[in-house]
Amino acid sequence: MKKKVKKKVKSDRMSPVGESWESYEKKHFSENEIVEADLMVQVVGEIIKARQEKNISQRDLEMISGVRQSVIARMEKGITDPQLSTIVKVLASLGKKLTIAPINKDC
């Protein structure tokens, strides 16, 4: 059985057009869009982390949350913009809650 190796995201990421990702973001996205995307990545990352810590599959999460596995997969891959109710259902099933806090611009 192969072990999955997580790749760490480097700060020197490159955009599809060969410039730094940070430069590409600033050219093509507003500051609010960047903040929103970063927040979504953090939320989904916490969902993935919690699921993996409990050692459950997406299918198992479907069974305990009522959210279809295909929706969970699309959410984890970042190819859908899940509704808040979906995020809350999944988090609650993992024993987590969503907390509102000020945005730390340094993150």
Sequence and secondary structure as in RCSB ss.txt:
>XXXX:A:sequence
MKKKVKKKVKSDRMSPVGESWESYEKKHFSENEIVEADLMVQVVGEIIKARQEKNISQRDLEMISGVRQSVIARM
EKGITDPQLSTIVKVLASLGKKLTIAPINKDC
>XXXX:A:secstr
          TT B TTSSBHHHHHHHHS HHHHHHHHHHHHHHHHHHHHHHHTT  HHHHHHHH   HHHHHHH
HHT S   HHHHHHHHHHTT         TT 
